Amino acid sequence: MRARSTIVALSLQLMLSGVFARAAAQEKLVVVNSRSSEASVIDPETQEILARLPTGPQPRQVATSPDGRFAYVASAIASQFGGSGEAVTVLDLVGHSVVNSYTIDYGDLHDIRVSRDGLRLWLTAEADSGIVELDAATGQLLMLWKTGGAKSHTLVATPNNRKLYVANANSDSVSVINRQTTVAGRIPTGAEPEGLDVSPVGGKWLWVANRGDNTLTIINTRKDRREATLDSGGEDPIRVRFRPDGHEVWVSNRTSKTVTIFDAYSRELLGSVELAIQPWDIVFSADSRRAFVSAPEQNEVHIVDVATREVVGSFYAGAQPLGMAWVTSGLRGDGTVAK
C-alpha cells in the first residue's frame, strides 16, 4: 500500500512539474510590421498583442535567440539612401522592451538568422551582394562574405551552422558559404529564387522557391548539387518552410493565394490550403499542429490546422506583417526551463 501511495505521489509530482514547466516557458509569436516599423509580440493562444515594439525603418525579417529571450529585427532601408542606419533592433521578449540597436554600413538588409549558440547574427545585404556576420551581444562586425550573386535576398544556416545558403533572386542561383574555409560557391536554381529552407533533421536537403517559373529546386547539401526540380503547385512561390518535425514542406504561393504541401521524403504534392489572401511568410508552432501565415495586404495572420489543412482563424497583427518567428521564452538552450 505504501509503495502504491509513493507511485501515485511521484506521478502527481511529475504531472505538476509539467504544468509548472509549461507555465514558466511561455510560447509567443513575433511578427514584424513593415509599414508601421514595429514588431508585435503576440500570445498565439488568445491572439492578444502583448506588446508593440519600435524597430528600425521598414523591418522585413526577425530571428530569435535559442533561449527565446531576445528577438533581432532586420530593417531593409537602414542604409539604402546613403550612410549607416539602425540596421538591427534587439528586443527583450520577456520584458517586452527594446534593449539595443546596431548600425552597420551595408545596404538594403533583408533576412536575418541567429547561430544555434546565440553568439552570431547573419544578415543578407542586398546592395553589397553579401552576408554580414555580427556579434549578437555587441553588434560588432565580424565578417563579410561576398555571394557572387545579384540581389542576395534570403538565407538559411544548416543545423550545425557550418554552411550558409543564400538565394540570389536576380542571378537564378543559391550561394553556399562554408564558414570554416570562408569559401563561397554558387548552385543554379530556377528563375528568381527567394524563399529557402533546410531540413531540420540532419540538414541534408535544401528546398528553394523560385518565383519566376513557379518551381522548387531541391539541393543536396552534402554534395552542394541540385538534385531535383518540382512544380510548386501554385503561382509566385515566395516562401518555403519545413515543419519542425521534418515530415512536410509548406510553400506559400502569393498570386494563386494558396499554400501547397509536400511530403519531405517522397516529394509528393500532398494537397493545398486555399486562402482568400496573398500569403507571405509561414511559421509553425513547436508541436507542428498549427501554421501561421502572414498576409501583409490585410494586416492579418491566418491560422491553419496542420492535420486538416483548413484555416481555423485569423487576427490583426499590425500594419503590413511580413516575417515571423515562433519563440518559447524561459528555456535554456538545452530545452529545460530556466529558473
Backbone torsions as a table, in degrees:
resi	resn	phi	psi	omega
1	MET	NA	-42.5	179.1
2	ARG	-63.4	-39.5	179.6
3	ALA	-63.3	-40.2	179.7
4	ARG	-65.6	-40.0	178.7
5	SER	-63.3	-38.1	179.2
6	THR	-64.6	-41.2	179.8
7	ILE	-64.2	-43.6	179.0
8	VAL	-61.8	-42.3	-179.7
9	ALA	-64.1	-41.0	179.5
10	LEU	-66.5	-39.7	179.4
11	SER	-63.3	-42.1	178.5
12	LEU	-64.2	-39.8	179.3
13	GLN	-63.5	-42.3	179.1
14	LEU	-65.0	-40.0	179.7
15	MET	-63.8	-45.6	179.4
16	LEU	-65.4	-35.8	177.5
17	SER	-60.8	-40.5	178.2
18	GLY	-65.0	-40.0	178.2
19	VAL	-63.1	-47.4	-179.4
20	PHE	-64.8	-36.4	179.5
21	ALA	-63.6	-42.8	179.3
22	ARG	-65.5	-36.5	179.0
23	ALA	-67.0	-39.2	-178.0
24	ALA	-73.2	-32.2	-179.0
25	ALA	-100.8	95.5	-175.3
26	GLN	-90.5	131.4	178.6
27	GLU	-88.9	140.3	-178.9
28	LYS	-141.4	157.9	173.7
29	LEU	-115.7	127.8	178.3
30	VAL	-108.2	126.7	-177.8
31	VAL	-125.8	128.7	176.3
32	VAL	-94.6	133.3	-177.4
33	ASN	-111.0	108.5	-169.8
34	SER	-68.6	-41.7	-174.5
35	ARG	-68.6	-35.0	-178.0
36	SER	-97.5	1.0	178.2
37	SER	51.1	59.1	179.7
38	GLU	-154.6	167.1	174.3
39	ALA	-119.8	134.5	175.9
40	SER	-99.0	130.8	173.2
41	VAL	-102.0	119.3	-167.6
42	ILE	-123.5	139.8	170.6
43	ASP	-79.7	113.3	-174.8
44	PRO	-70.2	-16.8	179.3
45	GLU	-79.7	-44.1	-177.2
46	THR	-101.1	-12.9	-174.8
47	GLN	63.8	18.8	176.4
48	GLU	-75.9	136.4	173.9
49	ILE	-80.3	112.3	-177.6
50	LEU	-79.7	-31.8	-179.5
51	ALA	-159.5	148.4	171.7
52	ARG	-123.1	111.7	-170.7
53	LEU	-113.2	134.6	-178.7
54	PRO	-69.1	147.3	177.5
55	THR	-129.6	-173.4	171.4
56	GLY	-69.1	176.1	-176.0
57	PRO	-67.9	135.9	177.3
58	GLN	46.7	66.2	177.3
59	PRO	-66.9	147.7	-178.6
60	ARG	-119.1	-42.9	-173.7
61	GLN	-136.1	160.8	-178.9
62	VAL	-141.2	145.4	174.5
63	ALA	-138.0	153.6	-175.0
64	THR	-122.3	154.9	178.4
65	SER	-70.4	155.6	-177.4
66	PRO	-59.1	-30.7	179.9
67	ASP	-86.0	-0.1	177.7
68	GLY	75.8	10.0	-176.6
69	ARG	-81.7	-39.2	-173.0
70	PHE	-122.2	148.9	170.0
71	ALA	-119.0	142.4	179.6
72	TYR	-119.0	122.7	-174.1
73	VAL	-112.9	127.6	178.9
74	ALA	-94.3	132.6	179.4
75	SER	-104.3	130.0	-170.7
76	ALA	-71.3	-40.6	-169.8
77	ILE	-106.6	21.7	-176.3
78	ALA	-54.8	-42.0	-179.8
79	SER	-127.9	27.3	-176.8
80	GLN	-71.6	-28.6	-175.2
81	PHE	-108.8	28.6	176.8
82	GLY	98.1	138.0	179.4
83	GLY	78.7	174.6	-179.2
84	SER	-91.7	163.9	-179.9
85	GLY	-152.0	-174.9	-179.9
86	GLU	-76.0	91.9	-172.1
87	ALA	-81.3	-38.8	-177.8
88	VAL	-131.1	129.6	174.7
89	THR	-108.5	132.2	-178.8
90	VAL	-103.4	123.2	-177.0
91	LEU	-112.9	136.5	172.7
92	ASP	-89.3	113.7	-175.1
93	LEU	-84.7	-8.0	175.0
94	VAL	-92.2	-49.6	179.3
95	GLY	-84.9	-7.2	180.0
96	HIS	53.2	60.7	-178.9
97	SER	-148.8	160.5	172.2
98	VAL	-86.8	124.1	-175.4
99	VAL	-111.0	-14.9	-179.8
100	ASN	-168.8	165.0	170.9
101	SER	-149.9	145.5	-177.1
102	TYR	-119.0	139.6	175.8
103	THR	-115.2	136.5	177.1
104	ILE	-137.4	163.0	-173.2
105	ASP	-98.8	27.2	177.6
106	TYR	-112.7	144.1	-165.7
107	GLY	-101.3	156.4	173.5
108	ASP	53.6	59.9	178.6
109	LEU	-72.3	145.2	-178.5
110	HIS	-132.7	-70.1	-174.4
111	ASP	-95.5	159.2	-178.9
112	ILE	-148.3	142.9	176.6
113	ARG	-138.7	154.9	177.6
114	VAL	-114.5	137.0	177.7
115	SER	-65.5	158.2	-174.4
116	ARG	-67.9	-19.4	174.6
117	ASP	-91.6	-1.6	177.3
118	GLY	76.7	8.0	-174.0
119	LEU	-95.0	-19.3	-174.5
120	ARG	-126.1	149.1	170.5
121	LEU	-117.4	141.6	174.8
122	TRP	-123.1	132.0	-178.8
123	LEU	-132.6	145.5	171.8
124	THR	-85.0	135.1	176.4
125	ALA	-118.2	93.5	-172.3
126	GLU	-61.1	-42.4	-176.5
127	ALA	-64.5	-24.1	-178.5
128	ASP	-107.0	3.3	-178.2
129	SER	48.4	51.2	-176.2
130	GLY	-146.6	172.6	173.6
131	ILE	-117.5	126.9	-179.2
132	VAL	-101.2	133.9	174.1
133	GLU	-110.9	127.2	179.7
134	LEU	-120.6	154.1	167.7
135	ASP	-72.6	123.1	-174.6
136	ALA	-66.1	-29.1	-176.5
137	ALA	-82.8	-29.7	-173.8
138	THR	-119.7	-18.3	-174.8
139	GLY	80.4	5.2	179.9
140	GLN	-63.6	134.8	177.2
141	LEU	-71.7	124.8	-178.4
142	LEU	-108.2	-31.6	-174.5
143	MET	-162.3	149.0	168.5
144	LEU	-131.5	121.2	175.2
145	TRP	-105.7	129.9	172.7
146	LYS	-82.6	132.3	-175.2
147	THR	-85.6	-22.2	-175.9
148	GLY	77.9	3.9	179.5
149	GLY	-117.1	174.7	180.0
150	ALA	-108.6	137.1	-176.9
151	LYS	55.4	66.0	176.8
152	SER	-73.6	104.5	-159.4
153	HIS	-103.3	-54.0	-177.0
154	THR	-127.1	157.8	-179.9
155	LEU	-144.1	163.6	174.8
156	VAL	-150.2	149.3	177.5
157	ALA	-107.7	147.4	172.3
158	THR	-67.0	157.4	-178.2
159	PRO	-54.8	-31.8	178.5
160	ASN	-87.3	-1.4	176.8
161	ASN	66.3	14.6	179.4
162	ARG	-78.3	-25.6	-178.7
163	LYS	-129.7	149.3	171.2
164	LEU	-119.0	138.9	176.7
165	TYR	-118.8	135.2	-171.8
166	VAL	-130.6	128.4	177.6
167	ALA	-84.9	124.5	178.1
168	ASN	-102.4	97.2	-169.6
169	ALA	-65.0	-30.1	-176.2
170	ASN	-101.1	7.4	175.8
171	SER	-132.4	15.0	172.0
172	ASP	50.3	52.9	-178.3
173	SER	-156.8	164.9	170.3
174	VAL	-118.7	127.9	175.1
175	SER	-89.0	140.5	176.0
176	VAL	-115.6	128.6	-178.8
177	ILE	-117.6	119.1	175.0
178	ASN	-88.5	111.1	-173.7
179	ARG	-69.3	-22.4	-179.7
180	GLN	-77.6	-35.1	-177.3
181	THR	-108.2	-7.8	-176.0
182	THR	57.6	22.7	178.1
183	VAL	-88.7	134.9	177.9
184	ALA	-116.9	140.0	174.5
185	GLY	-137.4	172.7	-178.9
186	ARG	-127.7	144.9	-179.7
187	ILE	-121.1	129.1	-179.8
188	PRO	-68.5	145.9	178.7
189	THR	-129.8	-164.8	170.3
190	GLY	-79.1	-166.7	-175.8
191	ALA	-80.3	130.8	174.6
192	GLU	57.3	63.2	177.7
193	PRO	-68.3	142.9	177.9
194	GLU	-138.1	-73.1	-179.0
195	GLY	-73.7	145.4	175.7
196	LEU	-155.7	152.2	178.3
197	ASP	-154.9	153.3	-178.0
198	VAL	-114.9	146.4	-177.1
199	SER	-60.0	130.4	-175.8
200	PRO	-72.0	-21.3	-179.9
201	VAL	-102.1	102.6	178.4
202	GLY	88.5	-27.8	176.9
203	GLY	68.0	24.3	-175.0
204	LYS	-76.9	-30.7	-171.5
205	TRP	-115.6	132.7	174.9
206	LEU	-112.6	124.6	176.5
207	TRP	-105.8	135.9	-176.8
208	VAL	-126.7	130.9	177.2
209	ALA	-94.6	124.9	-177.6
210	ASN	-107.4	107.2	-175.0
211	ARG	-68.1	-32.1	-172.2
212	GLY	-72.4	-26.3	-178.6
213	ASP	-131.7	14.2	174.8
214	ASN	57.1	44.1	179.1
215	THR	-125.8	169.4	173.5
216	LEU	-122.8	130.8	175.3
217	THR	-102.6	132.0	178.0
218	ILE	-111.5	123.7	-175.2
219	ILE	-116.6	134.3	173.7
220	ASN	-83.2	113.1	-175.9
221	THR	-76.1	-15.2	176.1
222	ARG	-73.6	-34.1	-178.1
223	LYS	-107.1	-9.9	-174.2
224	ASP	49.8	56.3	-176.9
225	ARG	-140.7	140.3	175.0
226	ARG	-70.6	129.1	-176.2
227	GLU	-117.0	-18.4	-179.5
228	ALA	-159.6	154.9	173.2
229	THR	-131.2	129.5	-178.2
230	LEU	-122.3	154.3	167.9
231	ASP	-73.0	137.2	-176.2
232	SER	-73.2	-14.6	-178.4
233	GLY	81.6	3.7	179.7
234	GLY	-156.1	-172.3	179.9
235	GLU	-113.1	135.5	179.1
236	ASP	64.2	60.2	177.0
237	PRO	-68.9	122.0	-171.1
238	ILE	-114.9	-28.4	177.9
239	ARG	-137.9	148.6	176.2
240	VAL	-135.3	133.8	-177.0
241	ARG	-138.9	132.2	169.2
242	PHE	-77.3	142.3	167.2
243	ARG	-63.2	148.8	-178.2
244	PRO	-56.6	-29.4	178.9
245	ASP	-82.6	-5.3	174.4
246	GLY	82.9	2.1	-173.2
247	HIS	-83.7	-28.7	-176.2
248	GLU	-131.2	158.0	174.6
249	VAL	-122.9	127.6	-179.1
250	TRP	-110.5	137.1	-176.8
251	VAL	-125.6	125.7	175.9
252	SER	-90.7	126.1	-178.7
253	ASN	-114.6	108.5	-169.5
254	ARG	-68.8	-51.5	-173.7
255	THR	-66.1	-39.7	179.9
256	SER	-83.7	-4.2	177.8
257	LYS	54.8	49.0	-179.9
258	THR	-137.4	160.5	165.5
259	VAL	-119.5	118.6	179.2
260	THR	-97.6	147.2	-171.2
261	ILE	-124.2	128.5	-178.1
262	PHE	-120.0	146.9	168.7
263	ASP	-71.7	125.3	-174.4
264	ALA	-68.2	-21.9	-175.8
265	TYR	-97.4	-50.6	179.9
266	SER	-83.1	-18.2	-178.0
267	ARG	66.8	17.7	177.6
268	GLU	-76.2	140.2	173.3
269	LEU	-73.9	116.0	-174.8
270	LEU	-89.8	-27.7	-177.5
271	GLY	163.6	-171.6	-179.7
272	SER	-148.2	158.8	175.1
273	VAL	-108.8	120.1	178.7
274	GLU	-84.5	129.1	-177.5
275	LEU	-121.4	156.3	175.9
276	ALA	-94.8	5.1	-175.8
277	ILE	-130.8	166.0	174.5
278	GLN	-87.5	112.3	-176.4
279	PRO	-75.7	155.6	176.2
280	TRP	-126.0	-96.5	-175.9
281	ASP	-85.6	159.8	176.0
282	ILE	-132.0	135.1	172.5
283	VAL	-139.7	145.5	-177.4
284	PHE	-107.5	151.6	168.3
285	SER	-67.5	158.8	-174.8
286	ALA	-61.1	-29.3	-179.0
287	ASP	-89.3	5.2	178.0
288	SER	64.3	16.9	-178.2
289	ARG	-88.6	-24.3	-179.4
290	ARG	-130.7	146.5	172.2
291	ALA	-118.2	139.5	178.4
292	PHE	-113.3	127.5	-174.9
293	VAL	-121.0	122.5	-179.3
294	SER	-82.3	143.4	-179.9
295	ALA	-129.3	89.6	-171.9
296	PRO	-63.1	-34.2	-178.8
297	GLU	-68.7	-28.9	-178.5
298	GLN	-98.5	-2.6	-177.7
299	ASN	59.1	35.1	-174.4
300	GLU	-130.7	163.8	166.7
301	VAL	-122.2	131.9	-179.1
302	HIS	-104.7	143.0	-177.2
303	ILE	-106.5	129.0	-180.0
304	VAL	-117.8	130.2	172.1
305	ASP	-74.3	119.6	-173.7
306	VAL	-66.9	-37.5	-177.4
307	ALA	-68.5	-44.5	-176.7
308	THR	-92.7	-15.7	-177.5
309	ARG	59.2	40.5	178.7
310	GLU	-121.9	145.8	174.6
311	VAL	-73.3	124.1	-176.1
312	VAL	-113.5	-0.1	178.9
313	GLY	172.8	171.2	175.0
314	SER	-155.8	160.8	179.9
315	PHE	-154.9	156.3	176.7
316	TYR	-71.5	132.0	-178.2
317	ALA	-115.7	-22.9	-175.4
318	GLY	143.8	-176.8	-177.2
319	ALA	-84.0	108.6	179.1
320	GLN	64.1	68.8	177.4
321	PRO	-71.4	130.9	-179.9
322	LEU	-119.3	-95.7	-177.0
323	GLY	-73.6	152.0	-178.8
324	MET	-140.0	160.8	175.2
325	ALA	-147.8	138.5	173.1
326	TRP	-93.1	135.7	-176.2
327	VAL	-140.5	143.7	171.5
328	THR	-114.7	102.8	-179.2
329	SER	-78.5	146.4	177.1
330	GLY	94.1	11.2	178.4
331	LEU	-107.1	146.5	168.2
332	ARG	-77.9	172.9	178.8
333	GLY	-62.2	-24.3	-179.8
334	ASP	-89.7	5.9	177.8
335	GLY	89.0	-1.2	177.0
336	THR	-86.8	158.9	-175.7
337	VAL	-77.8	129.1	177.9
338	ALA	-76.3	144.0	179.9
339	LYS	-79.2	NA	NA
